[in-house]
Amino acid sequence: MKAIVLSAGQGRRLLPRTERVPKCLLPVCGRPLIGRQIDALAACGIVDVTVVVGFAAASVETVLAELYGAGRARTLYNPYFASSDNLVSCWVARVEMQQDFLLLNGDTLFAASVLEQLLSAPAHPVTLAVSRKDRYDDDDMKVMLDGDRLVHVGKKLPPDRVQAESIGMMTFRGAGPQLFRDALERAIRTQEAQRQWYLSLIDTLAQRGVVFTRSIPSQGWTEVDTPEDLERAATPGAPWLGVRVPPSVPV
């Protein structure tokens, strides 16, 4: 399986830290966020990685080359990063969606065990990693479930009717890549495309009964969206800080 990481954004909620440095290059205990993601992918055997870049793209490409060598992590440039949401980044990456793949938000840090749980889930066309907590707010990407089948996903779902939130990680297997590519091609032709999240397409696919979920423990991952998130991500002992890549895996 290959991985596609969506890291085109600047991370405006982290200004002034991200005035010149994109969110994905912010250090988390001395290693850039994107490096910690790729390390965790490699620890689970995923070494075929494409990163969608945008803001300060050249800086991201330089850091990736310094960390992993030339060509280890390919990049695709989203020229519309400043005026669009992540659906467009997915459309830019559609050329990499010809086989089973993992899609990862560029601000999700996770322990290798989290990814292992997602990869070990039954091979449905689309599987979304979700996590449960006591209460959900307006900023959470909330989900409604029927057992482990996804019914709806979105930020505007009523908090009292949801069962979990998306952690920003999902797999596409079998017919899943084609289903997602087709949905992207339809969506990109609409006026709303630049203002859409890719999960709006997953919500639509869920109505066809092809999207399932895998529940992930809340302590195994974190999102980095605000200064408080960044500070929490660097908490000593956090599971995403202890990733060890096997010597046999190239880094």
C-alpha positions in Angstrom: 0.0 0.0 0.0 1.1 3.5 -0.7 0.4 6.7 1.2 -0.7 10.2 0.2 -0.1 13.0 2.7 -2.0 16.3 2.3 0.4 19.0 3.4 -0.3 21.9 1.1 -1.7 24.3 3.7 0.1 27.1 5.6 -1.6 26.5 8.9 -2.9 30.0 9.6 -4.2 29.2 13.0 -0.5 28.7 14.0 0.6 32.2 13.0 3.1 33.7 13.5 5.0 30.4 13.6 3.8 29.6 10.1 4.4 33.0 8.5 7.2 31.6 6.4 7.3 27.9 7.6 4.4 25.6 6.7 2.7 23.7 9.4 4.1 20.4 8.2 7.6 21.6 8.9 7.0 22.8 12.5 9.2 20.9 14.9 7.7 18.4 17.3 10.4 17.6 19.8 13.1 18.4 17.3 11.7 16.6 14.3 9.3 18.2 11.7 5.7 17.0 11.8 6.0 15.6 8.3 9.0 13.6 9.3 7.2 12.1 12.3 4.4 11.0 9.9 6.7 9.4 7.4 8.6 7.7 10.1 5.4 6.2 11.5 4.4 5.1 8.0 7.7 3.4 7.5 7.4 1.7 10.8 4.3 0.0 9.4 6.0 -0.9 6.2 4.6 1.9 4.0 7.6 3.4 2.1 5.8 4.6 -1.0 4.8 8.1 0.0 3.6 11.1 -2.0 3.2 14.5 -0.2 0.9 17.1 -1.7 2.7 20.5 -1.1 1.7 24.1 -1.7 2.7 26.8 0.8 6.5 27.1 0.9 6.7 24.0 -1.3 10.4 24.3 -2.0 11.2 24.3 1.7 9.2 21.1 2.2 10.9 19.4 -0.7 14.3 20.4 0.7 13.5 19.1 4.2 12.2 15.8 2.7 15.4 15.4 0.7 17.5 16.1 3.8 15.6 13.6 5.9 15.1 10.8 3.4 17.3 11.4 0.4 16.3 12.4 -3.1 13.2 10.7 -4.4 12.3 8.9 -1.2 9.1 10.9 -0.7 7.7 12.3 -3.9 5.8 15.6 -4.0 2.9 16.9 -6.0 2.3 20.7 -6.1 -1.2 22.1 -5.6 -1.1 25.6 -7.2 -4.5 26.4 -5.7 -3.5 25.9 -2.0 -4.1 29.5 -1.0 -7.7 29.6 -2.3 -9.0 26.0 -1.8 -9.7 23.3 0.8 -8.3 19.8 0.7 -10.6 18.4 -1.9 -8.5 20.1 -4.6 -5.3 18.6 -3.1 -6.9 15.2 -3.4 -7.7 16.0 -7.1 -4.1 17.0 -7.7 -3.1 13.6 -6.3 -5.5 11.6 -8.3 -2.7 10.2 -10.4 -1.4 8.4 -7.4 -4.8 6.7 -6.7 -4.5 3.8 -9.2 -4.2 1.1 -6.5 -4.8 0.6 -2.8 -3.7 3.6 -0.8 -3.8 5.4 2.5 -4.9 9.1 2.7 -3.5 11.1 5.6 -4.1 14.7 6.7 -0.9 16.6 7.1 -1.7 17.6 10.7 -2.4 14.2 12.2 0.3 12.7 14.4 -0.2 9.1 15.4 1.5 6.1 17.0 2.4 3.3 14.6 0.0 1.0 16.5 -2.9 3.3 15.3 -2.0 2.8 11.7 -1.6 -0.9 12.3 -5.1 -1.1 13.6 -6.4 0.7 10.5 -4.4 -1.5 8.1 -5.7 -4.7 9.9 -9.4 -3.7 9.4 -11.5 -5.8 7.0 -10.8 -4.8 3.4 -13.8 -2.6 2.6 -13.6 -0.1 -0.4 -13.2 2.8 2.0 -12.3 2.6 5.7 -12.2 5.7 7.9 -10.3 5.8 11.2 -12.5 7.3 13.9 -12.1 8.0 17.6 -14.6 8.4 20.4 -14.7 11.0 23.2 -17.2 12.3 25.7 -18.3 15.4 23.8 -17.8 17.0 20.4 -17.5 20.6 19.3 -18.1 22.6 16.1 -14.5 22.1 14.9 -14.6 18.3 15.2 -15.1 16.3 11.9 -18.0 14.3 13.4 -19.4 11.0 12.3 -22.7 9.1 12.5 -22.5 5.3 12.5 -24.6 2.3 11.9 -22.5 -0.3 13.7 -19.1 0.1 11.9 -20.7 1.4 8.7 -20.4 5.2 8.1 -23.7 7.0 7.7 -22.5 10.6 7.7 -19.3 12.6 8.2 -19.1 16.4 8.6 -18.5 19.3 11.0 -22.1 20.4 11.0 -23.6 17.2 12.3 -25.5 17.7 15.5 -23.2 16.8 18.4 -25.9 14.9 20.3 -26.4 12.5 17.3 -22.8 11.6 16.6 -20.8 8.6 17.9 -17.2 9.6 17.0 -14.9 11.9 15.0 -12.6 11.3 12.0 -8.9 11.4 12.9 -7.8 12.3 9.3 -6.7 8.9 8.1 -8.4 6.4 5.8 -7.7 3.6 3.4 -9.1 2.9 -0.1 -8.9 -0.7 -1.3 -10.3 -2.8 -4.2 -12.9 -0.7 -5.9 -12.3 2.2 -3.4 -9.6 4.1 -5.4 -11.8 4.2 -8.5 -14.9 5.3 -6.6 -12.9 8.1 -5.0 -11.3 9.2 -8.3 -14.7 9.3 -10.0 -16.1 11.4 -7.2 -13.2 13.8 -7.4 -13.7 14.2 -11.1 -17.4 15.0 -10.7 -16.8 17.4 -7.9 -13.9 19.4 -9.5 -16.3 20.5 -12.2 -18.6 22.3 -9.7 -18.3 25.8 -8.4 -18.2 24.5 -4.9 -15.1 22.4 -5.3 -12.6 24.9 -4.1 -14.5 25.3 -0.8 -15.0 21.6 -0.1 -13.3 19.1 2.1 -12.6 15.7 0.6 -14.7 14.2 3.4 -17.8 15.7 1.8 -17.2 13.1 -1.0 -16.8 10.4 1.6 -20.2 11.4 3.1 -21.7 11.0 -0.4 -20.0 7.6 -0.9 -21.3 6.5 2.5 -24.9 6.7 1.1 -23.9 3.8 -1.3 -22.9 1.6 1.7 -19.2 1.3 0.7 -17.6 3.3 3.6 -16.8 1.6 6.9 -14.9 2.7 10.0 -12.2 1.5 12.4 -12.3 2.7 15.9 -9.0 4.1 17.2 -8.1 4.8 20.9 -8.1 8.6 21.5 -4.7 8.5 23.3 -2.9 7.2 20.2 -3.2 10.2 18.0 -3.5 14.0 18.0 -4.3 16.8 15.5 -2.0 19.8 15.3 -4.1 22.8 14.4 -3.4 25.4 17.1 -0.5 26.5 19.4 -2.1 24.5 22.2 -2.2 21.4 19.9 1.5 21.9 19.1 2.4 22.1 22.7 0.3 19.0 23.5 1.9 17.1 20.6 5.3 17.5 22.3 4.2 16.1 25.7 7.0 13.8 26.9 5.9 10.2 26.5 3.3 10.9 23.8 3.1 7.7 21.7 3.7 9.4 18.4 7.1 10.5 19.7 8.4 7.0 20.3 8.1 5.6 16.7 11.1 3.4 15.8 11.6 2.5 12.2 13.0 -1.1 11.7 16.6 -1.2 10.4 15.4 -3.1 7.3 13.1 -0.2 6.3 14.7 2.6 4.2 14.4 6.1 5.7 
